[in-house]
């Protein structure tokens, strides 16, 4: 999958909290480990000069290069068991030859005739005495092999005055960087493995359908005035659903209000272009927010002066009436069962241009009722009295009720939720709509992140071009 710069920035912003936490934890963990759990180490060193004292032709040609080759040979002498065994005998410390070899480093100093012997241990005295023994043993061992060699000490060993490690500051920075890079990799891995809706741009790319609206993620409980409702279950549900309508104006939720105004504008453009008067609001799966969207679409269109009727055709779990504090029955099921006329089921709302027919009594045969001739005749009667009819329907991937009404409406708006609705669910839903020859007007995406909501206006013209 290819990512544009905008996609990369969007992913990083979306996972910014995770990245920040992982980076901080990287700093913290490495700092604690290096400061409190890692034992300090001490390094002692000696630098020794090599004079090959060789008058051979090769030395005359390039004395420095020759001396450096000799240093390499001498270092090989000093990495033998013989050398380390002599060091053990010289220093009289409780170390074996293999242990000393493991903590010793012998390297040439670049482009010089000098090499350095270093010992790193947990005790500064041990490091000092081991290197002191080495600077005594090394010249003797080398001369025993090559009697013309001259080895002299350039920088004698001294007792370490402080630990050479761990480097707390450097390791802490490395820990933070490691946490940052791992969290960024995790963010992109999460994005690749996540099969849920990521953004409206993703929806457009995948399905070539316009996004008519992008509704920000808001929660009325974030307002401190309403936190006490969490402790009163009987009030919590009723207040929440009714506030989703009233809270837009009363609580001045500017972002949400603007999002629905944009949705209304885009929807009216689409409706006008496609000559749509009767709309179904559906979703692939439950909890996508289709009922909330239905109520708000009906409410915002009615605010323009158009006469709107909102029908709750989710005859199993309809809850449109809750948004307006209306009674749940009688309603659609009762009308379709010839138990009551539509005039007795229509309820008024706080908006004089918006009326509602609730779901009614739960019937044993909702699919048959919605696909009946009574439903068809009801729609013909209702459309004469209203400018728009908005129908809230059940999720199409759960029940097939919505498919029985396709031929009664002019178009369908599909509601999805960012980070919740999967692309598999959307594809399945679109396939069902396609088989039913539905006119899909576009998507409404709920629960978008704040930064996506701010970018929405800049994409409006693009959405119009896709219609």
N, C-alpha and C positions, 0 to 999 in steps of 0.2 A: 504494500500500500504506500502510495506517495503522499508526502505531506508538503503543503505549501508553507511559506514563512508564517502566514496568518494562522494556519492550522497548528503549527508548532507553538506559537505564542499562546493560542487559545488553550491548548492542552496544558502548557506550563501554568497558565493563570488558573485553570480549573483545579489543578493539583498543587497549587501554590502552598496551601496549608501543610499538606503532606511533605512537600519538598523542604519547607522551612523547618518542620519538626524533625525530619530525618537529618538535616544538616546540623541542627542544634544538638541532636543526640550524638551525632558523630563527633562533634567538638567535645561534648561533655564526657562521653564514654572514654575516648582516648586520653583526655586530660586526667580523669580519675585513675585510669589504669596506669598511666605513666607517672603520676604524682604519688599514688598511694600503694600500688600493687606491684610495681616493677622495681626490682632491686637495682640500685645504682651500680654502674661499672666504672672501672678506673683503668686508664691506659698510660703505660710508660713506653718511651721510645728512645732509640739511639740511632744516629746516622753515622755511617762509616764510609771512608773514602778508599777507593781501590787504585793503586798504582801498579799496573801490570809489570813494570820494570822489565820489559821484553824488547830486545834490540833486533828482533826478527824483521824480515822484509815487510810482512803484513802490517806490523806495528808502525813502520816508517810511512807506509802509504797513507794510513788514516788512523792516527793514534787514538782519537776519541771514539771512533766506531769500534775499533778493536777493544778498547777498554770496556765499552758497554757490552760487547759480546762476552768479555771475560766476567763482568758482573753477573750476567745471566748464568754463567757456569758456576760461579761461586755460590750464587743463591741456591742452585741445585745441590751443592755440597751441604748447605746449611738446612736443607729440608730432609736430610737423611736421618735414620734412627740413631746413627752414631752421634750426630750433633746433639740431638735431644737427650740422649743418654748421658752424654758428658755434662750437659746443663744440669740434669738431675743430680749428678754427683757433685757439681760445683756449688749449687744453691742450697743443698741440704733441706729442701722443702718437701712437704708431703704431696708430691705430684708424680705421676708416672710420665714416661716419655710421650705416650699417646695423648695424655691430657694437656701437656704443654704444647704439643703440636697443634691441638685444636684451638688454642687461644692465642697462637702466634701468627703474625703476618709479616712476611719479608717481601718487600717490593723495591724495584729500582726507582730512583728519582729521575724523572724524564729528562733526557738529553744531558745527563751529567754522568760523572764517574762515581756517583754516590748511591748507596742503597740504605734502606731504613728497616730496622727490626722493631716491631711493636708487639706488646703483650697486653691483652685486655682481660681483667679478672674482676671479681667482686671485692677484692681486698687491695688497696693501694700499695701496701707493703709487699704483697706477693708479686704484683706487677713490677715493682721497682727491682726487687731482688732477682727475679727471673731475667729481666733485661740486663741487669748488671752482670749476671753470670754469663749471659750470651755475648756481651761485648768483650768478655775475657776469653771465652772459649773459641769464638769465631775466628780470630786471627790465627790462633794456634792450629786449629783444624785445617784451615785453608793452606797455611804454610807447610803443614805435614804432607799435603797432597802436591802442592806446587811451591817449592822452596824459594822461588824467585819473587813470589807475590809479596806486596807490601800493603797491609791493611792498617789504617789509622782511624781513630775516632774523631769525627768532625764535631758532633753535637752529643756530648755524653748524656747518659740517662739521669733523670732527676725524679724525686718522689712526687707523684701526682698530688697537686694541691686541691683538686676537686674532681667530682665525677665527670667522665667524658660522655656519659649517657645515663638514662635516655634523654634525648633532647625534647623536653616537654612541649616547648612552644612549637617546634617543627612538627612533632607527632600530632599535636592537637590540630594544627592546620590541616595536616594530611587526613586526620579523622573527619574533619568537617567536609573537606573536598570529597572524600570517599562517600560520606553520607549523602552529599549533594548529587554526585554522579549516579549512585545506586538508586536514589529516589527518582531521578529523571528517567533512568532506564525502566524503573518500575512503572512510572507514569505512562510511558509509551507502550510498555508491555500490557499494562492494564487496558489501555485504549485499544490495542489490537485484539485482546481477548474479550473485551466488552462488546456484547452483541446488542446492546440497547441504544436507543436514539441518543446521539451526541449533540446534535445541533440542527438548526433549520437548514443550514447550508448542506449538511449531509443528506437530509431528506430530499432536497431539490436534486442533488447529484444522483441519488439512487433511483428516484421514482419519476423524475421529470414532471413533478406536480408542484404548483405554487404553495407557499406557506402563507395563508391568509392572515394569520395572527400568531404572535409569540407572547404568551402571558407570563410575567415574572412569577417566581416562586415566592409566595407570601403566606404568612401564618398569622392569623389574628391574635394568637396567644403570645406573640412576641411583644405585644403592647402590654406593659405592666398592669394596666387597669384591669385586664381580663385574666390575669394569672390565677386568680382565686377560682375561676370556673373549672380549672382542671380538677379541683377537689370536689366538684358537684356534678357527678355523672349525669344526673337527670337534666341539668341545664346545659351542660357542655355541648352536646350534639345539636340541640335545637338552636342554641345561640350561634354556634359556628356556621351552620348552613344559612341561617337568615342573614348573618353579618356579611356573607360573601357578596350579597347584593347591596345591602344598605351600607356596608363598611366602605365601599368604593367612594361614596360621596361624604358620608358622615365623618369618617376618619381620615378623609383627604389622602387616600392612598394614591398619590400622584402617578407613580409608575404603572400601577394596575389600571387606573382610569385611562391613562394615555394608551395603554396596550389595547384596551377594548375599543377605544375610539379608532385606533388604527385598524383593528379587526373589522369594525363596522364599515369604515371607509373602503377597505379592500373588498369586503363582502358585497357591499352595495355596487361597487364597480363590476364585480363578477356577476352578480345577480342581474344587473342591467344588461350586461353584454350577452348573457346566456338566457335572458328572459325567464328568470327563475322567480317563482312566487312561493312555492312550497319546498321547504328544505328539511332534510333529515340530518340530525346531528348524531353521529355514531362514533364508536371506537372499537379497536380490535379486541381489547380485554377490559375487565373491570378496573376501577381506580385510575383511569386515565383522565378523569375530570370532565366527561362529556355532559353530565347533568349541570354542573356549574357553568360550563361553556354555553349550553343551551339557554339557561336562565339569563346569563349576561348578554348573549347575542340578542335575545328577544327584548331585553330591557333597553339596550343601547339603541336598537333600531327604533323602538317605540319612542325614544327620546327625540327622534327627528320629526315626530308628528305623524308617522305612518301607523296605521292601525294593525296591531300584531296579535296573533293568537298562538299561545304556546301549548302544545299537546304533550302530555306525558304518556308515551306509548311503551314505556317499560312496565308492562303489566305484571311483572314478577317482583321487582324491587324499585319501583318508581318512587322518587323523592322530590320531584320538582316543587310540589306544594310546600315543602318545608322551607324553601328559599324565600317564600313570600308570606309565611305564617298562615297558610290556607288549610282547609280540610282536605284529607286525602280521598274521600269519597262522599257522594257518588262521583263517578268520573268516566273515563273512556270505556272500561270494561262493562260498566252498567249501560252506557249508551249502545254499545255494540250488541249487548244481550237484550236490547229492546225493553229494558227495565225503566228507562228514563229518557227524556228528550235532551238534546244537547243544550237547549236554552236553560234547562234546570241544572245543568252541570257546569256551565260556564261561570267562573269566578273572577271578580275584579281584583286588581292589585292597586298598590299605591300610585302607579303610573296609569293615568286615565286612558292611555292608548294601548295598554297591554292587558290582555285577559288570558286566563289559564283554565285548561281542563285537566284535572288531576288524573291519576291512574285509575282510581276507583277500587272496587273490591277485587281481590286476587282471584282470577278465574282459573278453572281447571284446564282450559284450552286456549291460552293466549295466542299461539301461532295461528290457529284457525280463525280466531276473532279478527286479528289484524289483516288476514288475507281474505276476509269474507266480502261478500257484496255489500253488506251493511257498512263496512269501512269505506268502500269505494263511494257509496252514495253519500255518506257523511262528509267526506272530503269535498264532494261536488257542492254540497249545501254550504259548507263553511267558507270555501274560497270566494263565494259571492259577497261575503260580508267583511272580509279582511284583506289588507294589502299584502300581508305576509303571514304564512303559517309555518311555525318552527316546530319540528317534531323531535322530541328526545326519545331515542330508541335504545334497546339493549345492546351490549357488545356483540358484534357479529361473529366472533370466534367462539362464543359461549352458546348462543342460541341463534336460530335462523329467522327470528321474528322480523328483523329489519329487511330481509330479502323479500318478504311477502309484500312489502310496501313500496318497493322500488318503482313500480309502474304508476304509483299514485303521486309521485313528487317530481320536481324538476331537477333536483341535484342533491348531492350528499357532501357534507363536510366531515372529514375524518379527524378525530381528536386523539392525539398521542401525548405522552408525557416524557420529557427529557430524562434520561437515565433510568427509566422504568420500563417503558414499552420497548419490546425487542423488535429488531428488523424482521425476524422470522414471523412474528405475530402480524406485523404490518403487511408483509408480502402475502400471507395467507388471507388476510382480510381483503386486500386489493384483488386477489384472484377470485374471491367469492363475489365481490362487487362486479368484476368484469364479466363473470359468467351470467350475472343477473342483468347485464347491460346497464349498469348504473352510470350516471353522469357525475363523476367525482370532481367537485369544484376545487378542492385543495385540502391542505392540512391546517389544523390549529395545534400548535405545540405548547403544552402547559409546563409550568415549573422550570422555565429557563433561568439560567444564571444571570446575574445583574449585568455583566459586561455584554452579554448577547442582547439583552433588552435595549441597551444604549445604542447598539449598532443597527437596530432593526430598521429605522427610518431610511438609512442609506441604501437599503436593499429593496425599497418599495417599487421603484421603477423596474427593477429586474423581475419582480414577481408579476407585474403587469404584462411584461413582454412574454411571459410563459403562458399567459391565459389564451 
